[in-house]
Amino acid sequence: MARNFREWWYWAVPSWIAKLNDPTDEGAKVLHSLAIIKDATIQRLRDGLNARFPTRTGESANANTAADRGLIRGRSETLAAFAARLNAWRTPRTHRVRGSAYGLLEQVFAYWGTGTEAYTVDHRGQRYYIDGTGQVSRSEGFTSWNWDANAQRVTPTQGASSDTHGGGNMTPTIPANAPGSLLFINAFAEAGGTIATPVGWTLIESNSPSGTNLHVLLGRVSDGTEGTTVEIVTTGTNRAIAIVVQVPGEWFADVLENIETSVEYEGSGTSILDPDLGTSLWANTTLAFVGYDSGGTATPFRDGGGTPQWTEVGSEAVAGSAGGGVGMQAQYHDFYQNDTASAYTITLSDTASWGVIAVRLRAPWARFWIVWTPDASLGVDLPPSLGNPALWGGTLGTPGYTLGQTVVTPADVLAMRNLFQQYAWHPEHTRPEWLILSVDGANPSPDGGWRHWSNNVAGTQTAARHAHYRYWSLSPAENNTYAGNPASFATDTYMVDDVPYGGDPTNAAAWDEITLPNGELYQGDSASFPAAVLLLDDGAIPE
């Protein structure tokens, strides 16, 4: 049976044409040539279809499939094993869990192979693990992790309040903030007043204590264009007050779409149950915005034993006619560790009407680190001496291994970075910080001062991070650049004539020129100076 056109055409034509071996017969040669072209076309179509199926194609096609599916072939992974993993991409434990800690840990494990152990840890101390057999798990509760004493807990601040009587505009001050900060307007109006939402702000929640008063919460993420005050238009109100509270951090615009609130209000009362602030909010910051009338006061939220558990951001009150008035207060609580109380109470006195809007800030998994322990069979170790030429495959500068450890190559470090920079296996709106190599499986314990490679201790630059580990930056442009630290600059320096020179910081014109020892004037170009330089990490190439 013919299996292709080259075999088939011979039987499909008269015998006097099928004289392929006859050097004088050109017809047979033409038909055979056409059959070869048809077979090549069919084979191309067949190969194109097979390229979709990793186990039925070759290495080059699978490389394209891997790039499309965001997978990186392991450093010692066989073609058959990689093809099987490309097929498994369609199963629930691969692309469907992409963007989770488990998903990215499985990619780290697949690259380094069996025996590798790793875990992720975020800025709250939540950890997810993968053991040497590929089994995943997570920690119960939170462990201490303080990389740089930043983003552990938020500290909201508020600006100056503004009030109005009988309608009109309020212009509360927006507290100093950096782009990315979260801003809230807490506003309360009595006696049937209205509060308009300013342009650029979003109405998060509102309630109507006593049925006539109005308590609203507005929000936006700072982008640097909001100014120093915000104009809020009110109408038909006896008295109204507004204040702006800012929550520092690198918040994303869609945080307002995913924000969760709880509302509680009454016409009168002295003590209320905290609105649904229980154990489900552990490891999340919650703010409570209080609004009330009749000149009342509010105390911080307390647990069942009467102990204050919340921190007051600030409070404002404005007196009204006949002893009335309006007031407000903002409080926050950071459920950073496992709180034991499931409910909190707030006491309000001398109020005829009040409302509480509680906002749960379920912050994204904003920053995370990976701690990696290689299998002993890989032979990864810490170098005994930076000057040992054998570590670099010959001499310093010869292509070979990376700076901080043996066996690991630049391609290995790049593969770990590409899991996040190119293929995005991390959760959305998060930033991978560092991969920490722990050769013996010990757990690093940062003390809050590990942001930089060194810190100034009593005038001496001292290594900040523990030398037992190696550190590969996963976001070099964000966490491994140096732009200078004015606090570390010398106030003066001794010149060749032993006369100290401190410069003139007030004379900008003098910064671009200097007189050289031979008397010539040198004019530099400050515009060409880099604003920051990329530093080397332990995963860099030794050049």
PyMOL commands that set and color helices and strands:
alter all, ss='L'
color gray80, all
select helices_A, chain A and resi 5-12+26-50+54-56+59-69+79-88+95-97+101-112+209-211+253-256+279-281+321-323+376-378+389-392+410-421+476-479+486-488+508-512+526-528
alter helices_A, ss='H'
color red, helices_A
select strands_A, chain A and resi 117-122+127-130+136-138+157-158+162-164+168-170+182-189+194-195+202-207+214-221+232-235+240-247+260-266+271-273+285-293+297-298+311-319+325-334+345-349+354-361+367-373+431-437+454-457+460-463+470-473+481-482+493-494+500-501+513-515+521-523+533-534
alter strands_A, ss='S'
color yellow, strands_A
deselect
rebuild
show_as cartoon
